[in-house]
Amino acid sequence: MIRLTKIFTFEAAHALWGYDGKCKNIHGHSYKLYVTVKGEPCNDINNPKNGMIMDFGDLKSIVKSLILAPLDHAVLLNARSEHKNLGESLLKEGHKIVFTDYQPTCENMLLDFADKIQSKLPKDVILAKLKLYETETSYGEWIREDQ
């Protein structure tokens, strides 16, 4: 079993509805996402992916389409909160808003990302771990073995 990790970065803002601290205000982060997959390397000499679990470029395409493209330079707001009104106003003004069906915390983002990424991986590749940095010194982790 081999693990591969690819690192991605994106900029996004969020606000936490009902939170009792500073993060109730709209604020941004330079997110860093580590995506780790695991599997057995292909052992077919006639396969162009021989020796690989998967092509790093294929992993990049999956994460780019599911996570980076929709979230980079967007504001994430909980659609099930009063922030929906704020988001709709910002949308009318041309801002990039992503409505989530959860409180857009690092923890919930990890759960969302795990479901999305695993659904697009090849059948013999397993999402093993996600690490999402909100700041240089603060991150959350999703680990398959913990599920």
Summary of the structure (lengths in Angstrom):
residues: 147
radius of gyration: 17.2
end to end distance: 19.1
largest distance: 58.4
contacts: 407
relative contact order: 0.20
helix: 32%
strand: 35%
